[in-house]
């Protein structure tokens, strides 16, 4: 992911966006070594993934986990569509 794309998804995460009809299944196993590099994933699925991984029950954001998730998205060369 490019820096500009990361900014878009993080901004949507911070405004509590959630897309009901978009599953995070394309990102299952992103932390594993056999995750396919260069995978095309919808922006809405990425926002939902970050929300599920980084949001506290009280609505706050775990900044350390957000950094880890963004690192994985960049390392695995996820392409946002």
Residue frames as qw, qx, qy, qz and C-alpha x, y, z in Angstrom:
[[0.000, 0.888, 0.459, 0.000, 0.00, 0.00, 0.00],
 [0.366, 0.497, -0.024, 0.787, 1.09, 3.51, -0.73],
 [0.196, -0.153, -0.489, 0.836, 1.33, 6.18, 1.96],
 [0.332, -0.042, -0.121, -0.935, -1.63, 8.09, 0.48],
 [0.640, -0.210, -0.637, -0.375, -3.76, 4.93, 0.52],
 [0.472, -0.211, -0.715, 0.471, -2.81, 4.26, 4.14],
 [0.039, 0.052, 0.260, -0.964, -3.90, 7.78, 5.05],
 [0.511, -0.146, -0.389, -0.753, -7.29, 7.19, 3.42],
 [0.677, -0.265, -0.680, -0.097, -8.02, 3.97, 5.31],
 [0.383, -0.177, -0.587, 0.691, -6.73, 5.34, 8.63],
 [0.191, -0.055, 0.050, -0.979, -8.88, 8.48, 8.25],
 [0.638, -0.217, -0.471, -0.569, -11.93, 6.29, 7.63],
 [0.609, -0.205, -0.713, 0.281, -11.01, 4.12, 10.62],
 [0.200, -0.087, -0.432, 0.875, -10.75, 7.20, 12.85],
 [0.394, -0.043, -0.058, -0.916, -14.21, 8.41, 11.72],
 [0.484, 0.027, 0.781, -0.393, -15.68, 5.01, 12.70],
 [0.622, 0.334, -0.379, -0.598, -16.60, 3.96, 9.15],
 [0.456, -0.086, 0.884, -0.063, -17.81, 0.40, 8.73],
 [0.485, 0.260, -0.498, -0.671, -18.94, -1.21, 5.50],
 [0.735, -0.086, 0.510, -0.438, -21.56, -3.88, 6.22],
 [0.905, 0.372, 0.102, -0.182, -21.38, -5.70, 2.89],
 [0.504, 0.679, -0.516, 0.138, -17.59, -6.10, 2.78],
 [0.938, -0.339, -0.040, 0.058, -15.96, -9.13, 4.34],
 [0.150, -0.847, 0.507, 0.053, -12.38, -9.10, 5.67],
 [0.951, -0.014, 0.307, 0.033, -11.78, -12.66, 4.43],
 [0.707, 0.645, -0.141, 0.252, -9.25, -11.59, 1.75],
 [0.073, 0.763, -0.482, 0.425, -6.93, -10.49, 4.58],
 [0.892, -0.406, 0.140, -0.143, -7.20, -13.65, 6.69],
 [0.919, -0.110, 0.134, 0.354, -3.70, -14.89, 7.49],
 [0.354, 0.900, -0.112, 0.229, -1.91, -11.68, 6.52],
 [0.342, -0.804, 0.475, -0.105, 0.64, -12.24, 9.27],
 [0.893, -0.110, 0.427, 0.094, 1.58, -15.70, 7.99],
 [0.276, -0.501, 0.584, 0.576, 4.55, -16.36, 5.73],
 [0.310, 0.189, 0.835, 0.413, 2.46, -18.02, 3.02],
 [0.276, 0.758, 0.384, -0.449, 0.10, -15.04, 2.55],
 [0.608, 0.501, 0.415, 0.456, -0.01, -14.15, -1.16],
 [0.253, -0.463, 0.039, 0.849, 1.96, -10.97, -1.92],
 [0.057, 0.096, -0.443, -0.890, 0.44, -8.38, -4.22],
 [0.044, 0.475, 0.879, -0.019, -3.15, -9.32, -3.40],
 [0.135, -0.336, -0.253, -0.897, -5.91, -6.97, -4.59],
 [0.199, -0.464, -0.777, 0.375, -8.26, -6.00, -1.76],
 [0.055, -0.775, -0.407, -0.481, -11.16, -3.53, -1.68],
 [0.072, 0.434, -0.336, 0.833, -10.64, -0.38, 0.39],
 [0.651, -0.443, -0.022, -0.616, -13.80, -1.16, 2.33],
 [0.930, -0.159, -0.325, 0.065, -12.46, -4.58, 3.36],
 [0.538, 0.256, -0.404, 0.694, -9.20, -3.00, 4.56],
 [0.240, -0.473, 0.196, -0.824, -11.10, -0.43, 6.66],
 [0.843, -0.354, -0.126, -0.384, -13.23, -3.20, 8.21],
 [0.852, 0.051, -0.400, 0.334, -10.10, -5.29, 8.86],
 [0.279, 0.351, -0.387, 0.805, -8.36, -2.41, 10.64],
 [0.504, -0.463, 0.065, -0.726, -11.49, -1.72, 12.66],
 [0.926, -0.256, -0.226, -0.160, -11.71, -5.31, 13.81],
 [0.799, 0.093, -0.354, 0.478, -8.01, -5.59, 14.62],
 [0.364, 0.238, -0.262, 0.862, -7.32, -2.16, 16.13],
 [0.347, -0.545, -0.094, -0.758, -10.49, -0.91, 17.80],
 [0.016, 0.044, -0.806, 0.590, -11.02, -1.17, 21.55],
 [0.108, -0.535, -0.838, -0.018, -14.47, -2.03, 22.91],
 [0.091, -0.712, -0.360, 0.596, -14.83, 1.57, 24.08],
 [0.480, 0.845, 0.235, 0.010, -14.33, 2.85, 20.52],
 [0.174, -0.855, 0.398, 0.283, -10.69, 3.94, 20.90],
 [0.806, 0.530, -0.263, 0.018, -7.89, 2.82, 18.62],
 [0.809, -0.437, 0.254, 0.301, -4.92, 0.69, 19.65],
 [0.279, 0.892, -0.287, -0.209, -2.19, 2.74, 17.95],
 [0.300, -0.512, 0.789, 0.158, 0.48, 0.06, 18.35],
 [0.600, 0.226, 0.767, 0.029, -1.71, -2.58, 16.68],
 [0.496, 0.829, 0.156, -0.207, -2.61, -0.09, 13.93],
 [0.042, 0.797, -0.553, -0.238, 1.09, 0.42, 13.24],
 [0.444, -0.210, 0.866, 0.097, 1.61, -3.36, 13.12],
 [0.616, 0.507, 0.595, -0.095, -1.32, -3.87, 10.72],
 [0.384, 0.889, -0.091, -0.230, -0.18, -1.07, 8.40],
 [0.171, -0.629, 0.726, 0.218, 3.32, -2.57, 8.38],
 [0.546, 0.072, 0.833, 0.053, 1.89, -5.94, 7.34],
 [0.560, 0.731, 0.345, -0.181, -0.22, -4.35, 4.60],
 [0.221, 0.875, -0.368, -0.223, 2.89, -2.66, 3.23],
 [0.319, -0.467, 0.815, 0.124, 5.18, -5.67, 3.66],
 [0.548, 0.229, 0.804, 0.024, 2.72, -8.01, 1.93],
 [0.035, -0.136, 0.475, 0.869, 2.28, -5.44, -0.86],
 [0.247, 0.572, 0.762, -0.177, -1.51, -5.39, -0.59],
 [0.078, 0.125, 0.396, 0.906, -2.99, -3.40, -3.47],
 [0.223, 0.459, 0.567, -0.646, -6.04, -1.32, -2.57],
 [0.064, 0.277, 0.676, 0.680, -8.81, -1.18, -5.16]]
